[in-house]
């Protein structure tokens, strides 16, 4: 029985492959191969494209001034205002005198 190790590197397009193969030849019944684990094969990179829309709110201040102009118009009108005043006078009517009553 003898053991023989086979190590070889293979190069392809953008692919690097390392193969380790162990061969054991042991009995008179013929060759017997044992399983082996090789290094992983790196496949070409796939690219996914994700388009995102990101909304940004940008406030703008737009100053608006309101100017108020007051125009004062004076319209002169004339209205009569009647007034009155009162004056009191006194008149004494003398129908005689006290002496008149006694002389009757």
Protein Blocks (a to p, Z undefined) as FASTA:
>chain_A
ZZdddddddddehiacddddddddfblnbccddddddddddddddddddddddddddddd
dddddddddddddddddddddddddddddddddebdfklmmmZZ
